[in-house]
Amino acid sequence: MAWPSTEPIVDIRDLSVHYGLRGGSLARLIGSDAGTVKAVDGINLTLRRGEVVGLVGESGSGKSTLGRALLGLAPATEGSIEFEGQDLADLSGRRLRALRRDIQMVFQDPSAALNPAMTVEEAVGDALRVHGMRSASERRTKVIDALERVGLSPVELFLEKYPRDLSGGQKQRVVLARAIITGPSVLVADEPISMLDMSVRAKILQLMLDLKQDLGLTYVYITHDLASAKFFCDRIAIMYLGRVVEIGPTEEIFANPRHPYTKALLRAIPDPDPGRQLPRDLPRGEVPDAASPPFGCAFHPRCNEATPICGWESRDLRALIEGHWTRRSAEEYAGERSIVGDLDHLDKPTTGATIGSAGSAETRVFLDRVRAEKPDEPIWGGIDAINDVGSGVRVQFREGVDPALRRAGEVQVACVLYPDEPTGVEAAESDRDRPPPPPEPVSAGINRRTVGLTVVGLIAALLPFVAFAGITREFVQNGVLTSYSRINVLGILGGVVAFGCGWALLTKGGGAERAPWWKAVGVVVALLGVLQFLHGSSLLVAVSPCQSERVDSTWCR
């Protein structure tokens, strides 16, 4: 395998991909924020031409979102992705589609990735048709070449087959053929072997290495399987909760892992040695909620090497107390629960936690009992003070540190256990080493769509009012009403349009999420629309103008 060059082909800087959560209708109406899922949070990564970079981590760590962001399938909230010097954020529509000839993706499930109604020839050649190759004979020639490269021969036996006629390994080869047929430079492989039999996985990985050698490909290999990453990757980036916590050469990651999470992943690799004891220091619990990540280092609640400055908070204290109760009898639990009281308020992450309902002395005795049971828990070092408050105590935690990537030998690691100064572009440009940015001005949340909806809604709501006033004045002065029914219809239609614009501002108004007062504008526009609709409708059921002797008789015919 040829060693990758030092020429960068993809440069990712401060990339964040956040997804806003949808709250209830009332919350959206008043502009209340339902939260944000930080799927990718401030990642810096450079891909060199010809190398294989592995993204490794548990489910929910942001690996697939990062891979999709490379293709523009997941829009970046912040930061940039440059492919051969061109920022993907500047591309849209046709230009972004053209870029996908150079960056392709191999999905996890080949059965889901293939259209069951298409033959192999149609499925593989469809990408060529999308990118402008109209000649069926040329497409067929390229399809045959691609299928031969992925080992589906004799090709004639596969061209007219459907996905249902193929095995799992054959389907994945078809997916690979479809990915390489446009001549890409970068392939994002999202767990390409996880759905395959064990006997087929090594063959597919070797095939991908052969394609890399023959076609000069650069791979982003997404997996939770460190064993396959060791065989396939030049460098490995360990991801946890949307961030890269360690990155370096594959050999160094396996020989001398630094981050506690990396160590835990390596210890979890299955070993066929019957004499090997199962590790007992694996991470506790599950990956935290990305919509409400822990303070400080995101891994600290599950870490066996956590320190007092890792970012302890109220939720950690609740987890410790509830873990203590799992080892108590029902009678002991009832007695201690009466001392501590309700713990639901600790779900909101804060650096201080108030507990206790039976007096501060009893609460302190309870905490001493919990500490005596597990004196080595690192959370105790993270407590700055315990003060008496009313019928309980307030536990105040030390301020946590949110570590950036720092140089540690041949790797970079984001951990307070390695306090060296940041070096390299990744660490120097990390958001976490910068002071907090100033608040974003409200005007930043306004875009053309928001302004357009507002203007159209106000015109639709107010114009019929002006027309009604003019017609009413004419009727009073001259006794002639020549456009009465048209104004009624105009009022009703104006009300509908205004309400639609107001509702769009409330639910989908571009930028309104960052400028909550625009949602108030949406409420005003929608209410004006309702009033206009009711006004126009009420005139339809009012006394007919034909009953007036002063109305032009031609109106009533």
VMD Tcl script that draws the C-alpha trace (Angstrom):
set ca {
  {0.00 0.00 0.00}
  {1.42 3.35 -1.07}
  {2.02 5.80 1.77}
  {-0.27 8.84 1.56}
  {1.14 12.17 0.45}
  {1.28 15.31 2.59}
  {-0.96 17.22 0.17}
  {-4.28 18.09 1.85}
  {-7.40 17.26 -0.13}
  {-10.06 18.00 2.50}
  {-9.64 20.62 5.21}
  {-12.27 20.79 7.97}
  {-12.17 23.82 10.25}
  {-14.27 24.40 13.38}
  {-17.10 22.36 11.89}
  {-20.36 22.17 13.82}
  {-23.59 20.51 12.74}
  {-26.45 21.23 15.13}
  {-30.08 20.15 14.88}
  {-32.80 22.20 16.54}
  {-35.41 20.24 18.48}
  {-39.09 20.93 17.81}
  {-41.04 21.78 20.92}
  {-44.79 21.89 21.32}
  {-47.04 24.29 19.42}
  {-47.23 26.72 22.34}
  {-43.44 26.69 22.78}
  {-42.96 27.46 19.09}
  {-45.60 30.20 19.24}
  {-43.84 32.12 22.01}
  {-40.40 31.47 20.58}
  {-39.22 29.14 23.36}
  {-36.08 27.18 22.54}
  {-36.64 23.41 22.72}
  {-32.92 22.68 22.66}
  {-30.22 21.82 20.16}
  {-28.58 18.49 19.36}
  {-24.86 19.09 18.84}
  {-24.22 16.17 16.51}
  {-20.84 17.59 15.47}
  {-19.29 20.24 17.68}
  {-16.17 22.14 16.65}
  {-14.17 19.54 14.72}
  {-10.86 20.29 12.99}
  {-9.48 17.62 10.65}
  {-7.28 17.51 7.57}
  {-7.38 14.63 5.08}
  {-4.24 14.05 3.06}
  {-4.51 12.76 -0.47}
  {-4.30 8.98 -0.64}
  {-4.74 8.23 3.07}
  {-7.40 6.37 5.01}
  {-8.74 8.18 8.08}
  {-10.93 6.19 10.42}
  {-13.70 7.78 12.49}
  {-14.25 5.50 15.47}
  {-16.70 5.76 18.34}
  {-19.92 4.48 19.84}
  {-23.30 5.09 18.26}
  {-24.29 8.72 18.74}
  {-20.76 10.10 18.61}
  {-21.34 12.05 15.37}
  {-19.38 9.89 12.92}
  {-22.07 9.53 10.28}
  {-23.11 13.17 10.56}
  {-19.54 14.25 9.88}
  {-19.39 11.94 6.88}
  {-22.66 13.30 5.51}
  {-21.47 16.86 6.03}
  {-18.58 16.13 3.66}
  {-21.14 15.52 0.90}
  {-23.35 18.44 1.83}
  {-26.09 16.07 3.02}
  {-25.90 17.58 6.52}
  {-25.56 21.38 6.31}
  {-22.91 22.94 8.53}
  {-24.11 25.20 11.33}
  {-20.66 26.74 11.75}
  {-17.19 26.28 10.33}
  {-16.05 25.24 6.89}
  {-15.20 22.23 4.75}
  {-12.75 22.87 1.93}
  {-12.31 20.33 -0.85}
  {-9.24 21.06 -2.95}
  {-9.39 24.67 -1.78}
  {-13.11 25.18 -2.44}
  {-15.47 25.80 0.49}
  {-18.50 23.51 0.32}
  {-20.59 26.17 2.09}
  {-20.34 28.35 -1.03}
  {-21.87 25.63 -3.22}
  {-25.53 24.92 -3.78}
  {-27.80 23.25 -6.29}
  {-26.06 22.31 -9.52}
  {-22.55 23.13 -8.27}
  {-22.98 20.92 -5.20}
  {-24.30 18.09 -7.37}
  {-21.25 18.39 -9.62}
  {-19.00 18.16 -6.55}
  {-20.53 14.80 -5.66}
  {-18.78 13.30 -8.65}
  {-15.58 13.81 -6.64}
  {-16.90 12.82 -3.19}
  {-18.97 9.65 -3.03}
  {-20.47 7.65 -0.17}
  {-20.77 3.94 0.53}
  {-23.68 3.35 2.89}
  {-23.94 0.81 5.67}
  {-26.80 -1.34 4.39}
  {-26.35 -2.35 0.72}
  {-29.90 -3.71 0.56}
  {-31.33 -0.32 1.51}
  {-28.88 1.55 -0.71}
  {-30.00 -0.21 -3.91}
  {-33.32 0.37 -5.66}
  {-35.08 -3.02 -5.77}
  {-36.75 -2.05 -9.07}
  {-33.44 -1.39 -10.86}
  {-31.15 -3.95 -12.43}
  {-27.45 -3.88 -11.56}
  {-26.68 -2.13 -14.84}
  {-29.30 0.54 -14.20}
  {-28.30 1.08 -10.57}
  {-24.59 1.45 -11.29}
  {-25.06 3.54 -14.43}
  {-27.67 5.87 -13.00}
  {-25.01 8.17 -11.52}
  {-23.55 8.68 -15.00}
  {-26.97 9.60 -16.34}
  {-27.51 12.10 -13.53}
  {-24.18 13.74 -14.33}
  {-24.99 14.17 -17.99}
  {-23.86 11.04 -19.85}
  {-26.75 10.44 -22.25}
  {-25.22 7.71 -24.40}
  {-26.48 4.30 -23.26}
  {-23.56 2.51 -24.93}
  {-20.99 4.67 -23.12}
  {-22.74 4.10 -19.81}
  {-22.80 0.35 -20.40}
  {-19.05 0.33 -21.14}
  {-18.27 2.18 -17.91}
  {-20.63 -0.04 -15.91}
  {-18.87 -3.16 -17.20}
  {-15.48 -1.69 -16.27}
  {-16.66 -0.75 -12.77}
  {-18.17 -4.19 -12.12}
  {-14.96 -5.87 -13.23}
  {-12.95 -3.68 -10.85}
  {-15.05 -4.77 -7.88}
  {-14.75 -8.46 -8.77}
  {-18.21 -9.18 -10.20}
  {-17.27 -11.33 -13.16}
  {-18.22 -12.58 -15.60}
  {-20.04 -9.26 -15.82}
  {-22.71 -10.57 -18.19}
  {-24.15 -12.70 -15.38}
  {-24.81 -9.65 -13.18}
  {-25.94 -6.86 -15.52}
  {-29.60 -7.90 -15.65}
  {-29.89 -9.13 -12.07}
  {-31.88 -7.34 -9.39}
  {-30.68 -6.76 -5.80}
  {-32.88 -9.63 -4.59}
  {-30.82 -12.00 -6.75}
  {-27.52 -11.08 -5.04}
  {-25.84 -12.06 -1.79}
  {-24.87 -9.47 0.81}
  {-21.27 -9.33 -0.35}
  {-22.30 -9.01 -4.00}
  {-24.67 -6.15 -3.15}
  {-21.87 -4.28 -1.40}
  {-19.64 -4.77 -4.43}
  {-22.39 -3.25 -6.59}
  {-22.57 -0.28 -4.19}
  {-18.80 0.13 -4.47}
  {-19.03 -0.02 -8.26}
  {-21.67 2.70 -8.23}
  {-19.46 4.83 -5.97}
  {-16.32 4.63 -8.13}
  {-17.98 4.94 -11.55}
  {-17.96 8.76 -11.47}
  {-14.20 8.85 -10.80}
  {-14.23 10.29 -7.27}
  {-11.22 11.43 -5.26}
  {-12.77 10.81 -1.81}
  {-14.93 7.93 -0.64}
  {-16.87 8.17 2.62}
  {-17.47 4.59 3.76}
  {-20.10 4.49 6.51}
  {-19.63 1.11 8.22}
  {-19.44 -0.69 4.86}
  {-18.90 -4.15 6.35}
  {-21.08 -4.12 9.47}
  {-24.04 -5.74 7.64}
  {-21.94 -8.50 6.09}
  {-20.99 -12.00 7.22}
  {-17.68 -12.33 9.01}
  {-16.27 -14.41 6.15}
  {-16.95 -11.60 3.66}
  {-15.75 -8.58 5.65}
  {-12.02 -9.07 5.11}
  {-12.53 -9.56 1.37}
  {-14.47 -6.29 1.05}
  {-11.84 -4.37 3.02}
  {-9.08 -5.80 0.85}
  {-11.08 -4.88 -2.25}
  {-11.37 -1.30 -0.98}
  {-7.61 -1.15 -0.43}
  {-7.03 -2.44 -3.96}
  {-9.35 0.24 -5.34}
  {-7.48 2.85 -3.33}
  {-4.20 1.70 -4.86}
  {-5.54 1.52 -8.42}
  {-7.65 4.70 -8.44}
  {-5.78 6.91 -5.97}
  {-8.71 7.17 -3.58}
  {-8.82 8.89 -0.20}
  {-11.08 7.19 2.35}
  {-13.04 8.36 5.36}
  {-13.80 5.08 7.09}
  {-16.62 5.26 9.66}
  {-16.81 2.36 12.08}
  {-17.24 1.30 15.68}
  {-14.97 -1.69 15.06}
  {-11.40 -0.87 16.08}
  {-10.15 -4.24 14.84}
  {-11.11 -3.44 11.23}
  {-9.81 0.12 11.61}
  {-6.41 -1.25 12.64}
  {-6.24 -3.26 9.42}
  {-7.60 -0.56 7.12}
  {-6.64 2.93 8.37}
  {-3.51 5.07 8.27}
  {-4.83 7.41 10.95}
  {-7.65 7.06 13.46}
  {-9.79 9.81 14.97}
  {-11.66 8.78 18.12}
  {-14.98 10.63 18.37}
  {-17.17 11.09 21.40}
  {-20.37 13.14 21.57}
  {-19.61 15.19 18.47}
  {-15.94 15.86 19.15}
  {-12.58 14.33 18.29}
  {-10.97 13.34 21.60}
  {-7.86 11.68 20.16}
  {-6.29 11.46 16.71}
  {-3.03 9.99 15.49}
  {-1.33 7.24 13.49}
  {-3.04 3.87 13.79}
  {0.02 2.14 15.21}
  {0.41 4.79 17.92}
  {-3.28 4.72 18.87}
  {-3.10 0.96 19.44}
  {0.34 0.86 21.04}
  {0.00 3.82 23.38}
  {-3.55 5.18 23.72}
  {-3.83 8.36 25.79}
  {-7.46 9.29 26.22}
  {-9.40 7.18 28.76}
  {-12.15 6.67 26.18}
  {-9.67 5.29 23.65}
  {-8.30 2.93 26.28}
  {-11.82 1.75 27.10}
  {-12.60 1.07 23.44}
  {-9.43 -0.96 23.04}
  {-10.17 -2.98 26.16}
  {-13.61 -3.80 24.76}
  {-12.22 -5.48 21.62}
  {-13.15 -9.20 21.76}
  {-10.19 -11.47 22.43}
  {-10.44 -15.21 21.64}
  {-7.93 -16.05 24.41}
  {-9.88 -18.21 26.92}
  {-7.46 -17.26 29.68}
  {-8.09 -13.54 29.33}
  {-10.24 -12.04 32.04}
  {-13.03 -9.71 31.02}
  {-12.17 -6.07 31.75}
  {-14.12 -4.60 34.63}
  {-13.24 -0.94 34.06}
  {-15.27 -0.31 30.92}
  {-17.21 2.98 30.61}
  {-20.26 3.23 32.83}
  {-23.71 3.89 31.45}
  {-24.62 5.15 28.00}
  {-23.50 8.00 25.78}
  {-25.10 11.19 27.23}
  {-27.79 13.14 25.44}
  {-26.21 15.34 22.75}
  {-28.94 17.94 23.37}
  {-27.68 18.43 26.93}
  {-24.02 17.34 27.09}
  {-22.11 17.19 30.37}
  {-20.11 20.16 31.59}
  {-16.37 20.17 30.94}
  {-15.07 16.96 29.39}
  {-18.09 15.17 27.95}
  {-16.68 11.75 28.88}
  {-16.12 12.47 32.58}
  {-19.39 10.90 33.90}
  {-18.26 7.52 32.48}
  {-14.51 7.93 32.98}
  {-12.46 5.83 35.39}
  {-9.62 8.37 35.37}
  {-11.67 11.53 35.92}
  {-10.11 14.38 37.91}
  {-11.60 17.13 40.13}
  {-11.51 19.63 37.24}
  {-13.30 17.49 34.63}
  {-16.59 19.40 35.02}
  {-18.74 17.86 37.75}
  {-22.35 18.99 38.06}
  {-25.74 18.28 39.59}
  {-26.59 15.33 37.31}
  {-23.42 13.55 38.42}
  {-24.47 13.86 42.06}
  {-27.90 12.43 41.27}
  {-26.35 9.47 39.42}
  {-24.07 8.79 42.41}
  {-26.94 8.88 44.91}
  {-29.22 6.70 42.80}
  {-26.39 4.22 42.28}
  {-26.01 4.07 46.06}
  {-29.72 3.33 46.43}
  {-29.55 0.36 44.08}
  {-27.50 -1.41 46.76}
  {-29.88 -0.64 49.62}
  {-32.90 -2.57 50.88}
  {-36.40 -1.19 50.46}
  {-36.49 -0.06 54.10}
  {-33.10 1.66 53.89}
  {-34.09 3.35 50.64}
  {-37.32 4.68 52.13}
  {-35.48 6.09 55.14}
  {-32.76 7.77 53.11}
  {-35.22 9.10 50.55}
  {-37.12 10.88 53.33}
  {-33.86 12.59 54.30}
  {-32.75 13.59 50.81}
  {-36.13 14.43 49.32}
  {-36.93 14.70 45.63}
  {-34.01 14.67 43.18}
  {-35.84 15.55 39.96}
  {-34.58 19.14 40.08}
  {-31.03 17.82 39.68}
  {-31.76 16.89 36.06}
  {-31.09 20.49 35.08}
  {-27.30 20.78 34.77}
  {-25.88 23.28 37.25}
  {-22.60 23.71 39.12}
  {-24.47 23.71 42.41}
  {-27.00 21.21 43.77}
  {-29.34 21.63 46.75}
  {-30.54 18.43 48.41}
  {-32.15 17.47 51.70}
  {-35.55 17.91 53.35}
  {-35.02 16.62 56.90}
  {-32.31 19.01 58.06}
  {-28.74 19.81 57.09}
  {-27.20 17.56 59.76}
  {-29.08 14.47 58.56}
  {-28.24 15.29 54.93}
  {-24.52 15.59 55.76}
  {-24.63 12.21 57.52}
  {-26.23 10.71 54.42}
  {-23.51 12.14 52.15}
  {-20.83 10.79 54.49}
  {-22.44 7.35 54.24}
  {-22.40 7.52 50.43}
  {-18.77 8.65 50.44}
  {-17.72 5.88 52.80}
  {-19.21 3.33 50.43}
  {-17.23 4.69 47.42}
  {-14.42 6.89 48.71}
  {-12.45 6.72 45.45}
  {-15.17 8.25 43.27}
  {-13.56 11.25 41.52}
  {-16.67 13.38 42.07}
  {-15.64 13.93 45.70}
  {-12.55 15.80 44.56}
  {-14.73 17.91 42.31}
  {-16.80 19.25 45.23}
  {-15.62 22.72 46.24}
  {-17.86 23.24 49.28}
  {-20.93 21.91 51.10}
  {-22.96 24.62 52.82}
  {-26.06 24.42 55.01}
  {-29.15 25.79 53.27}
  {-32.55 25.67 55.01}
  {-33.52 22.06 55.64}
  {-30.69 20.66 53.52}
  {-27.28 21.44 52.06}
  {-25.97 22.97 48.86}
  {-23.16 21.10 47.13}
  {-20.97 23.45 45.10}
  {-18.70 21.95 42.41}
  {-15.39 23.19 41.09}
  {-15.33 24.92 37.74}
  {-14.64 22.36 35.03}
  {-12.19 22.47 32.14}
  {-13.29 21.79 28.57}
  {-10.07 20.40 27.05}
  {-8.95 21.11 23.49}
  {-6.78 18.83 21.37}
  {-3.18 19.00 22.62}
  {-0.01 17.40 21.42}
  {0.99 14.25 23.30}
  {3.79 12.46 21.49}
  {2.69 11.48 18.00}
  {-1.00 11.99 18.70}
  {-3.29 14.79 19.74}
  {-5.59 14.24 22.69}
  {-8.32 16.29 24.38}
  {-7.86 15.40 28.04}
  {-6.82 17.29 31.17}
  {-4.38 14.47 31.94}
  {-2.20 15.86 29.12}
  {-1.85 19.58 29.86}
  {0.79 20.40 27.22}
  {0.34 23.58 25.24}
  {-1.76 23.20 22.08}
  {0.25 22.79 18.89}
  {-0.69 22.40 15.27}
  {-3.59 23.87 13.36}
  {-6.18 21.66 15.02}
  {-5.40 22.88 18.52}
  {-4.46 26.46 17.65}
  {-7.78 27.11 15.95}
  {-9.98 25.22 18.39}
  {-13.07 27.10 19.53}
  {-12.54 25.88 23.05}
  {-9.33 27.90 23.44}
  {-11.00 31.14 22.40}
  {-13.00 33.55 24.57}
  {-16.75 33.31 24.13}
  {-17.91 35.25 21.07}
  {-20.04 38.36 21.61}
  {-23.79 37.88 21.43}
  {-25.02 37.62 17.88}
  {-26.96 40.75 16.84}
  {-30.64 40.25 16.30}
  {-30.27 41.43 12.72}
  {-28.24 38.30 12.01}
  {-31.43 36.28 12.38}
  {-33.19 38.19 9.61}
  {-33.06 36.98 6.04}
  {-34.89 37.80 2.84}
  {-37.56 35.19 3.43}
  {-38.44 36.61 6.84}
  {-38.67 40.19 5.54}
  {-40.63 39.08 2.47}
  {-43.21 37.20 4.53}
  {-43.62 40.20 6.81}
  {-44.09 42.72 4.00}
  {-46.53 40.53 2.05}
  {-48.51 39.70 5.19}
  {-48.84 43.35 6.25}
  {-49.89 44.47 2.77}
  {-52.46 41.68 2.51}
  {-53.84 42.54 5.94}
  {-53.94 46.34 5.68}
  {-54.75 47.04 2.02}
  {-58.39 45.80 2.24}
  {-58.89 47.96 5.34}
  {-57.85 51.03 3.33}
  {-60.13 49.98 0.46}
  {-63.05 49.43 2.86}
  {-62.52 52.91 4.30}
  {-62.56 54.48 0.84}
  {-65.67 52.61 -0.29}
  {-67.48 53.46 2.93}
  {-66.64 57.15 2.47}
  {-67.89 57.02 -1.14}
  {-71.13 55.38 -0.03}
  {-71.72 58.03 2.63}
  {-71.01 60.90 0.27}
  {-72.61 59.71 -2.97}
  {-74.86 56.84 -2.05}
  {-73.20 54.73 -4.76}
  {-71.37 51.46 -4.03}
  {-69.93 50.02 -7.25}
  {-67.23 47.61 -5.95}
  {-68.84 46.23 -2.83}
  {-68.60 42.50 -3.56}
  {-65.08 42.77 -4.94}
  {-63.89 44.46 -1.77}
  {-65.54 41.71 0.29}
  {-63.64 39.07 -1.63}
  {-60.44 41.12 -1.42}
  {-60.83 41.35 2.35}
  {-61.36 37.61 2.75}
  {-58.45 36.70 0.48}
  {-56.23 39.29 2.14}
  {-57.01 37.81 5.52}
  {-56.13 34.30 4.35}
  {-52.83 35.47 2.81}
  {-51.89 37.50 5.89}
  {-52.65 34.60 8.23}
  {-50.56 32.26 6.06}
  {-47.61 34.65 6.13}
  {-47.90 35.05 9.88}
  {-48.08 31.30 10.45}
  {-45.04 30.78 8.20}
  {-43.11 33.31 10.27}
  {-44.05 31.43 13.44}
  {-43.18 27.95 12.21}
  {-40.65 28.24 9.39}
  {-39.60 31.87 9.22}
  {-35.96 31.73 8.12}
  {-33.81 33.27 10.82}
  {-36.66 33.62 13.29}
  {-35.01 30.97 15.48}
  {-32.13 33.41 16.12}
  {-34.36 36.51 16.34}
  {-37.29 35.64 18.65}
  {-38.95 39.05 18.26}
  {-39.70 38.14 14.65}
  {-42.01 35.50 16.01}
  {-43.92 38.34 17.69}
  {-44.17 39.96 14.26}
  {-45.60 36.67 13.00}
  {-48.24 36.74 15.75}
  {-49.24 40.30 14.80}
  {-49.47 39.48 11.08}
  {-51.51 36.33 11.75}
  {-53.94 38.19 14.05}
  {-54.37 40.97 11.47}
  {-55.15 38.27 8.92}
  {-57.82 36.75 11.18}
  {-59.39 40.16 11.80}
  {-59.39 40.96 8.09}
  {-60.99 37.62 7.26}
  {-63.71 38.12 9.89}
  {-64.31 41.69 8.71}
  {-64.71 40.67 5.09}
  {-66.91 37.70 5.96}
  {-69.17 39.72 8.23}
  {-69.97 42.16 5.44}
  {-71.22 39.31 3.28}
  {-73.94 38.53 5.78}
  {-74.70 42.17 6.55}
  {-77.71 43.97 5.08}
  {-77.46 43.92 1.31}
  {-76.71 47.30 -0.25}
  {-79.58 46.61 -2.68}
  {-81.97 47.39 0.19}
  {-80.83 51.00 0.08}
  {-82.76 53.31 -2.22}
  {-79.61 55.31 -2.90}
  {-77.68 52.42 -4.45}
  {-77.30 52.36 -8.23}
  {-79.90 49.92 -9.57}
  {-77.40 48.39 -11.99}
  {-75.54 46.96 -9.01}
  {-78.44 44.74 -8.00}
  {-79.12 43.20 -11.41}
}
mol new
graphics top color blue
foreach p $ca { graphics top sphere $p radius 0.5 }
foreach p [lrange $ca 0 end-1] q [lrange $ca 1 end] { graphics top cylinder $p $q radius 0.2 }
display resetview
